[in-house]
Amino acid sequence: MSEGGISRRSVLQGAAAVGAALVVPVARGAGGGALAANAYISITAMGVELALPKTEMGQGVITSLSMLVAEELGVALNKVRVSIPDGDAPRFAPITQETGGSTSIREVYKPMRQAAARARVALIEAGARQWGIPSEGCDLVDGIVVCGKRRIAMGDLIAAAVLPREAPLRQNLRLIGRPTPRIDARPKITGAMQFGIDFRLPGMKVATLAQCPIYGGTLAGLDEGAALATPGVVKLVKGRDVVFVVADHYWAALQGYVVANVQWAPGPKPADQGAILADLDAALARPGHSAKAQGDLNTARGREFSATYHQPFLAHAAMEPLACTVHVTDGACEIWSGSQVPAQARADAAKALGLGEDKVVFHNFQMGGGFGRRLETDMVLRAVELGRQVAYPVKLVWSREEDVQHDMFRPAYADRISAVVDDKGRPASWEHRIAGSSIMARLMGDGFKGVDADAIEGAVEMPYAVPAHHVTFQQVESAVPTSWWRGVGGLRSCFVVESFIDELAHGAGADPLAYRLALMEDARSRAVLTRAAKEAGWGRALPPGQGMGMAVLKLWGTHIAAVVEAKVADGQISAVRVTIAVDCGLAINPLGIEAQVESGVIFGLSAALYGEITMKDGAAQQSNYHDFRILRMNEAPRIATHIIASQADPGGMGEPPCAVVAPALANAVFAASGQRLRKLPLAV
């Protein structure tokens, strides 16, 4: 926002009014003149209303979920009007109003198609009754029930429609499987799309916050007078470990914080990078909690081999920094923000305020990236903490530095795999020890039994058959807060498993592709690996300093393989070309899948090459994109995506592409340079 009050966004909004109407952050329900297929799909004379049970944060669910509904109802895609509903868990049950873990398509594919199919049959049968004919031979096409030359608009049949208990799904698909551009692309490109950070209310103030950079530390002092003397600053609110600066606009709030010269007191045990890593390594030497104990490790005979791998804390660094608008009044609260868990955010805000959930309204918005960060509600609770201290609506905006340094980071991990290989170089036993922070322990409390189900994912059910296979987990905590990150357990496990299997292949003097295929039993995993290798030209001669590496992963119903062609020169690693083959079951929108692959590859490469949060004297050292880098345009590789046709149930696509890239790159670096890298980010 400029000082003159005119923004780029406001200039562009007029150019995309039609596109912007596709997605509105309001709750909508079936009122008079509507047929409610379920709690989030309704049919009106104007078309179809879809209240997204999952949130859009760039992954394309607005388009893909609209395609499911439009397919079954026989309407054009532009007849589906999408809204982003308020947080309301009972409304969507048994579907969770949570977006994470690549669950959107997997969770709603069947119930959404089934609900729309029931509405289609209800309208067709209503038309047939009006004509006095059997419903067989009738159909719903472009919003009109047709039978021969008979025609009735579906809007004229709503009052007479009765939903059946069951209905068949369409078999001849016209939308599902067709490459379809995103229906929300235009308003995003033109700046008309409203995100949570854009929201405004009359009389609203804008605030920023500074939290103690030392985890566990407290506020020690500040120059309140200097801050309040800053033009535009109207109030300071102090907490145990936080200062809020409230102003007429964001820039004034930020300047008020700068001159406040805030002082902090350290906590009892500041987080230290060296100590954290030492604790992780020490944990690997102790017996962990068993996650899998298949076969007897002691019966394996042959050559022993082991390797230890390290992965760092990672920030999310979404393009849209955290922001939340609140208005706390006597006995009620209204909230506007983008959240992956709007129902949980509502519940947590109600608890913090001592209110019933019915007294709190959470208006959800599209997000400029989430990656797991907005599965947490700390940004909402900070806004509520401020909102209860002021009499007006206030938008709390986190600076980029606060967003990075007070992230809830992907945990740092240490892994050790020990194997005994037989006379053919194949593993007869495989012991995988994992040490790291447990997100599940924090969430489950007393219900946690020692094994973090997320951290072991991809390690317990790896693609390779080994007679004796044991996996253990050892929880190691520090003062550093941790949470989900794109790819979650599958990402951290894939780097370790695929790096180690590549080492075993090299030790056996075998081709990495042939070695993997000899150990793989799953036909779909074999197919994606074979296809990726073929399309990449596996085995072809490469210039000096270049090499190819591969990795394969089965995660959440999706089988995916990557072949990375890397270059190592002058102490720098670069990815030249990435080839992906994926079988994600029935491909709803191939264009959306390609976008997920490309974004996942860039996200994964950024982490593999540059991603690392380090701790010193209790504080995170990185603060912005200059020292927590993402891949730049000139560094981006060529990416080729090959989708394998499948009729299996749709799998997840938001995270598998991100997970499979780092090990393929590390293996390519070895092929190019002979250097085996076991620590992320990769460096030669």
N, C-alpha and C positions, 0 to 999 in steps of 0.2 A: 504494500500500500504506500503510495507516495504521500508526501506532506500535503499536497493539494487535494487529496481525497479521491483520486482517480487511479484505478488499477488496470493493468493489462487485461485482467479477467473481465472487468466490467465493460471494456471496449469491445471485447470479442463476443460477449454473450449474445448480442443481438443477431450475430451471424449463424447461431446454431440453436435457435429456440426450438425448432422441431426435434432435433436430436436430443436436446436436453430433456424434453418431455418424456423420453423413454424411461428414464430412471429418476425417481423422486424419492427422497428420504422421508417418507411419511407412512403411517400405518393405514392400510386400506382393508376393508372387509366387504362381504357381500351384503349389500343393503337391499332395498326394494327393487324389484326388477332384475334380480341377479340369481343365478343358479350356483350355489356353492358346491363345488366338487369335493372340496375338503377345506381345511382351515386356511389354506393359502392359495387356492385356485378357484376363481369364480368367473362365470360367463355372463356377460351383459349384452345388450343390443349393440353396443359399440365395439365389442370384441372380448378379449380375455384379460383378466386381471391376475397377475402372478406376484404374490408377496414372497420374496426370496427367503426360504428357510436357511439359506447359507449366505454369507456376506461376500460381496465382490471386493477384491483387493488387487486386481490386475490379472487374476488367473483365468478370467473369461467365463465365469459361471452364469453371468447374466445372459450370455448368448447360448451356452450349451443347455442350460435348464429351460430356457424359452423354447429351444428347438424340441425338447422332449414333449412339452405341452402342445406346441403347434403341430407336431407330428400326429399325435393322437386325436386332436380335435379337428384336424383338417383345415386349419386356418393358415394364412400367410404369417410369416414371422413378425412382420410389422404390425400385426393385429394383437400381439401380446404386449400389454403394458406392464412394465416391471416396477415394483416399488420395493424399497428397503424398509422392512417393518421395524417397529420398536422392539426392544428386548421383552420377550414374553414367552417363557419356557412352557407353560401349560398349553398355549395355543398350538405349538408345533409338535408336542409329544405324540408318538414316541421318538420322532426325529429330534435330535439335539440341535439347538440354535447355536452351534459352535462350528467354526470353520478352521480346520487344521488337520494335519495328518493325512492330507490328500483324500479327505472323506466325502467331499461334496457330491460328486457323481456316484461314488460307491454307495453312499447312504440313501440318496433320494432317487436314484435311477428307476427302481421298480415302483416304489409308492407313488412317485409323481406320474409316471406313465399310466399306472393303474387307475389313479384318481381321474386323470384326463380321459381315459378310455371309458370309465363309467359315465362321465358327463356326456361323452359322444353318444353312447348307446341310449342314454336317457332322452336326448334330444331327437335322435332318430326314431325311437319308439313313440315319442309324443307326436311326431309328424305322421308316422304310419297310422296311429290311432285317429288322427284328424282326417286322414284320407280314407280310413276304414279298410286298410290293406295290411298284409303281413310286413314286418319290418325287414325281412330278408330281401336283399336287392336294393335297399335304401342305403344312402351314405351321407356323410357330412363333408361338404367340399366348399372351401372358401367361405365358410360361415353360413352356408345354405344347406338345408336338408334336401336331398334330391332323390327322386325315384322316377326314372324315365323322363318324361317332360314335366313332371310335378316339381314345384319349387316352393320352399318356405324358408324364410330367413330365421336363423336360430334364435334371434331376439324375440320373435313372435311365438316361440315355443317354450320359453323359459318357465312361464307360470304353470304349464301342463307337464313339465318334465319331472320324472320320478327316478331317482338314482337307483340302479340295480345293485345287488350285493356284490356281483362280480361282472367283469366284462373282458372280452378277449383283447389282446394288444394287436395293433396293426402289424401285418407281416410284410406288406409291400411298402417299404420305407421310401419317402421322397425327400426328407430333410436329414434324418439321422444318417451319418456317414458322408454327407456332402460337405466339401470345404465351404465354410460360411464365414464371411467377415464379421467382426464383432459389431454388434448393434450399438454399443456405447462408444465406438471409436471416435466418431465425429465430435461429440461434445467434449471429449478429452483433448482431442487435437486442437480444437478452437478455444479451449479454456472455459467453456460453458459449464462443464461438470463441477458440481459443488462437492467438495470434500469436507471432512470435519473441521479442518483448520480454516476453511473459508466462512464458516457460519457466523452470522451477526444477528444481534437483537437490538432494538431501540434502547438507548440508555446503558448499553453494555460497556464495561471497562475491559481492558486487556492487561494481563499480568504475565510475568515470567517468574521463574523460581531458580533459586540456587540451593542445592542440597550439599550436605557435607561431603566433600570428595573422598574422605577417608571413611571406609565402611565401618560403622559402629561409632563414629565420631559425633560430636555435638557442636552446636552454635556457641562460640565464645564471645563474640562482640561484633559491632558494626557502627558506622557513622550514620545514624538515622537522620540527623539533621541535614547532612549533605545530600542524602538520597531524596528527602522530601523537598529540598530546594531545587531539584532538577525540574525544569519546565515540563508539565504534563503528568508528573507523578502525583498521585492522590493519597496513597496509603502504603504502609509497610505492615506485613503480618509476619510475626516470628513464631517458629515452632522449635521443637527440641533440636532438630537437625536440618532445618530448612528456613529459608527466608523467601517470602513472596513480595514482589514489587508490583503494585497495581497502578496503572496509569491510563491516560486517555488513548494511547496507542502503544504498539509493541516497542517501537524504537525508544520512546521515553522510558518505558519500563526497563529496557536493557541498559540504558545509560544510567538510570537510577541505581541499578545494581552495581555498575562499575565504580561509581563514586562512593558507594556505601562502604567499600573496603572491608568486606566481611572477613572475620577471623574465625577459625575453626579449632576445636580441641580434638586430638586423636582419640580413637577408641582404645579399649584395653589390649587388643592384640591386632595391630595393623597387618593386613595381608601383604605377604612378601613373595615375589615370584620364585625365588630360589627355594624357599621353604615349601611352597605349594608343590613344586616339581619333586622335591625330595620326598614329601609325604606320599605322593602318587607312586613313585618308584619303590618306596618301602612297603607300600600296601601290596605290591605284586609278589613280594616274598612271603606274605602271610596267606594262610588258607582263606579262600573267599567262600561266599554262599553259593551253593551249587545251583546252576540254572539248567544244566544238562549233564547227564552222566551215562552216556551210551557206551557200552563195552568196557573192557578192562584195559587201562593204560599199561599195566605191568606186563601184559602178555606179548606186547609188540616187540619185535626183534629187528635190529637193523641200525643204520646210522642215525644219530641224533642231530637235530638242527633246531635252533631257536632264534628268535629275533624280538626286539622290543621297539614299540612305536609310540610316538608322542603326538598329541593333538592339542592345540591351544584353546584358550577362551576366545569366543567370537562374538562380536556385536552384530546387531541386525542392520542398523544404519539404513532404514527405509528412507525413500526420498521425502516423504511427508513426515516431518518431525511430530512427536507426540503433541496433541492439543485436545483440550476438553473444555466445553462451555457448560457452566452450571448456573442455576438460579435456585437458591435455597430460600424458601419462604416458611412461614409459620406452619409447621406440620406437613410440609410437602417439599419435593425437590424435582426439578426438571433438568435433564442432562442431554447435551448434544455432542456426539463424538463418533469416531469410527472405531469399532471393536470387533475382534474375532469371536468374542463371547458376550454379546449384548445382554443376554438374560442374566449371566453371572455378574456382569458389571452392575446391573440394576440391583441384584440381590446384595452385592457387597456394599454399594452405596447406601442402601436402606439400613443395613446393619451398622455401618459407621455413623449414621445419623440417628439411630435408634427409632427408625420408622418402619412401618409395615411396607412390604413391597408394593402394595396397592397405592401407596402415597408417593412412589417414585416412578417417573417416566424416563426411559432411556431411548432417545431418538438416535438411531444408527445411521451411518453414512458409508459411502464408498471410502476405501482407504488407498492412500498412495504408497502401497506396500505394507506387508504385515510380517511375513516370514516367521511367525510364531511370537513376535514381540507383543502383539496386541491380543494374545491369549491370556495375558496378565491384565490385572485391573489396577495396578499401582498408580497409573496416570489419572485414573478416575478418582481414586481415593485422595490423591493430592489435591485435585480440583475441589472435591467436596470439603476437604480440610480448610481450604481457602474460602469457599463459597459460604460456609456457615459463619464466617467472620465479617461479611459485608452484606449490605442491604440491597444490592443491585446484581443483575446478571454479570458474570465475569468469565472471560475466556482465558484459560491458562495455556500458554504456549511454551514448550520446552525449547531452549536454544539447541542448536546442533550439538554443542559441546555437552550439555546436560543429557541429551538423548543418547550420546555414545558412552559417556563416562558413567552414567547411571542406568545403563541398560541392565537387563537381566540376561546374562551372557550364556551362550552355549558352553557347557562345562568343558574344562580341560580334562584330558584322559591320558592314561598310560595303559598300554596293552602289551602282553607278552604271549607269544604262541610258541609252544615247544612241540616238535613232531619227531616221530621215528619213521624213517622211510625204508621201504623194503629194497630188495636187490634190483628192482626196476625203477627205483627212485620215487615210488608212489607212497603217500602217507599211509602208514598202518595205524598210527595213533596221532591224535591232535588235541593238545590241551591249550585252551585259550583263557587267559586270566585278564580281567578288565578291572581297572580302578578309576574311580571318578566320582564326582558329585552326583547325587541321586535326586532328580526332579520328582520322581514318583514318591520318594520318602517324604518330601515336603508336602505334597498334595494328600497323601494317604494317612499321614500321622501314625497313630498306633496300629493302623491296619497294614503298615509296611512290614514285610517279612524278610527283608535282607537282599532280595534280588530286584533290581530295577528292570522292569519288563521292557522299557524303552531302550536302555543302554545295551541290552543283549540282543536286540533285534538285528537280524542279519548275521549274527555270530552263531546263534543256536540252530537256525535253519539256513545254512549256507548251501551254495549250489553243488557242492562236491560230496561224494560218498566216501566216508572214512570209517573203517570198522570200529575204532574206539575214538569217541568224540566227547570231550568234556569242556564245559564252559562254566566259569565262576565269576562272580561280581563282588567287589569290595568297595563299600561306600567310603569316600574320603571327602570331607567337607572343610571349607575355609570360610573366611568372612565374605567371600565374593558371592553375590547372588546369582543363581543360575536358572535357566528356563529353556524352553524349546527353541530350536533353530531349524530352518528349512532343511529337510532331509532327516532330522532327528536321529534315532538310533541306527537306522539303515545307513546313513551317511558315515557315521564314525566307524561302524563295523566294516563297511565295504572297503574303506581305505586300508584297514589292517588285513582283512582276509585276502583281498585281491593282490595286495603287495606281497604277502607271504606266499601265496600260491605261485606267484611269478618267481619268487626266489627259489622255491622248490623245483620249478621247471628248469631254471638255469642250473641248479645244482645237479639235476639229472641229465643235463646236456640235451634237453628236449625243446622242441618248438613250443612256445607258450600256448599257442592255439591248440595244437594236438594234445598237449599235456592236460589242458583243461577239459577238452572234449572227452578224453579217456576216463575222467573222473565224474562226469556229469550224467545224471540219469533223467533229468527233467527235459522232455522233448521241446517245450517252448523256450527254455533257457538255451538249449543247444541251438535252436533255430535262430534266435536273435544274435548269438555270438558268431555263428557261421555267416549270417547275412552281413553283419557289421564288418567282419574280416574281409569278405568278398568285395563289398562296396569300397572299402578303404584300400584295396589292393595289397592285402597283407603279404609280406614276403618280397615285395618288389625292392629293387635297389634304390637307396636314398643317398643324397650327397653326404659327405663327411660332416659329422657334428649333428646329424639328424637321426631320429629313430622313431619306431612305433611301439606303443604299449596298448594293452587292452585291459578291460575289466567288465564283469558281468554281475548283475544283481537281480534278485527276485524280491520284490517288496510290494505289499498291499495289492496283490493281484496283477501286478505289472512285471513283465520280464524285459529287461533292458540291457543292452551291451554298448560299450563305447570303445572305439579305437582312436587314439590320439596320436597325431604325428607332431613331434616336438623338435625344437632346435635348441642346442646349447652352444653359445658362442660368447666369448668375452665375459664369462662369469654370469651370463644372463640366460634364463630359461624363457622360451616362448612357445606357445601352442600355434602351430601352423595350420592344422586341419583337424577337425573333429568329426568323426562319422558315428552316427547313432542309429541303431536298429532297435525298434521297440514293438512289443506285443502287449498292448494294454487292454486286451479284450476288444469288445465292440467299440470302434472309434466313433464317438458321437460327432465331433467336429475335427476333422483332420487338420484344419488350419489352426485351431486352438491347441492341438497336440504339438504341432510344429513350433508354435510360439512358446509353449511350456518347455520344450526341449531346448530351444535357443536361449531362453532366459535362464533355465537351469544350468546350462553349460557356462554361460557368462558368470552367473552367480558362483558356481562351483569353482571355476578357474580363478576368480577373484580371491576366494578364500584360500585355494591351494597355493597361490603365488604370493599373496600379500596379507591375508587375514590373520591377525594376531592381536589380542589384547594382553598387555603385560601389566603387572602390578609392582609398584615401588612405593615404599613407605605408606602402604595401605590404600593407595589410590590407583585408578586406571591411568595409564600414561598416554593413551591415544585419545583424540578428541574430535577429529573431523576427517573429511575425506583426504586430507593431505597426508595423514599418517595412518589412517585405516582405509587403504586404497581399494577402489574397484577397478576392474579392467577398463582401459580406455579404448576408444574406437580404433585407434591405430594398432592396438595390441590384440584386437579380437581376431580369432581364427575364422576360417571358412567352416561353416557348419552344415553338414548334410544329414537330413533326417529321413529314415526309411521306416514306414509304418507297415507292420505285417498284419495282413487281414486276419480277423478272428471273430468268432461268434461267441466267445466266452463272455461272461459278465464283465462290464467295464471295471478296470482297475484304476488306481490313483496315478495322476500324472504331475502333480504340483512339485513333487520332491525327488522321485527316482532319478531324473536326469542330473540333478545337482549332485546326487550321491555318488554317481558312477564315474565322474570325471577325474577327481583327484588321483585315485589309484592308477587310472589309465595314463595320466600325465606322468606320475612318478615312474611307472614302468617304462614309459617312452624315454624319459631322461636316462634311465639305466642303459637302454638300448643305444642311445646316442652318445653317451659319455663313459659308460662303465661305472658310474657312481650310483650306489644304491642308497636312496634317501628314505629315511624312516621317520622323519619329523616334518610336521607341517608348521608354517608354510615352507614350501620347498626352496632350497637355496644350494647353489654349488660353489 
